[in-house]
Amino acid sequence: MISNFFSKSKPIHLIVVGLLLLLVFVLNKFKILTDNFDAVNIANQIGMYFVCLLSVFVFDFFVSRNSLTKKNSYNILLFVLFFAILPQTILNSRTVFANFFILLALRRLISLRTQKDIKKKLFDASFWLSLATLFYFWSSVFFILVFAALLIYAITDVKNYIIPIIGIVAVAIILSSYLILKDIDILNFASNLFDYSLDYSALNSKQIIIGSTLLLSFGLWALFYYIKNIRSQMKSYRPSFKLIVLAVILGLVILAVAPSKNGSEFIFLFAPLSIIITNYLEVITETWFKETLLWVLIVTPIAMLLL
């Protein structure tokens, strides 16, 4: 049974989800590769696959390291299944890279729980988020997580509130130097970064409607249990669980204002919703119900390929 196989955390699970992710890539990138079959395109697609695979590893690392779930592999299974349910997320390289950098930033912010190397972690988080913003401007809303983490973890030293700004300035200086060397107008580059849209007609496709409905309905249902169970967590871990809830809210903000609504923006919800739904799966005592939920997530992308 699927639920039993992933109920314990084992190295083989990373191999299985890696192969599953590869299958998702091959099925959804096949047309792109056949239409433009050359070495450069193949190299680009292989690179994209490894960025997504690295995202899985980074995600699994900080989840297990900070006990955001119990010792199982449901989180990485869900993370990869979400790619299968909404394959539009792997078609946009900018959001894939942005999400990877956000995961790196989230890893550093969650680790503030230990109250060690605070300044270094804050700088790293703001640096990664700044890079994410260059790939996808609305990744910038996740800077709210940085200052929320300072408040939630009760870090009161005023100097620590300046560190994130230094991280942003560092990336800005590097970017400005690059633009000057390439003779690119800085103001034009900056103005092209910002854009938004409240037109949701582009999301009106069967695949996106079914995938997003499944993702959001499962996530919303699990969120009620997740918030309710935060109190049952160890006191030192509660702030980390609260940050995950905020990450979901910020992901929804990106969905609302994303300039090009093609489904790729759902990728920013994958990590926090994987954690939240995993916590829900852990409290389900009926094996048949847990198995059914997982099979629905597995069968849905297969069914959508036939639409």
Secondary structure by P-SEA (a helix, b strand, c coil): ccccccccccaaaaaaaaaaaaaaaaaaaaaaaaacccaaaaaaaaaaaaaaaaaaaaaaaaaaaaccccccaaaaaaaaaaaaacccccccaaaaaaaaaaaaaaaaaaacccccaaaaaaaaaaaaaaaaaaaccccccaaaaaaaaaaaaccccccccaaaaaaaaaaaaaaaaaaaaacccaaaaaaaabbbbccccccccaaaaaaaaaaaaaaaaaaaaaaaacccccccaaaaaaaaaaaaaaaaaaaaccccccccccccaaaaaaaaaaaaaaacccaaaaaaaaaaaaaaaaaaaac
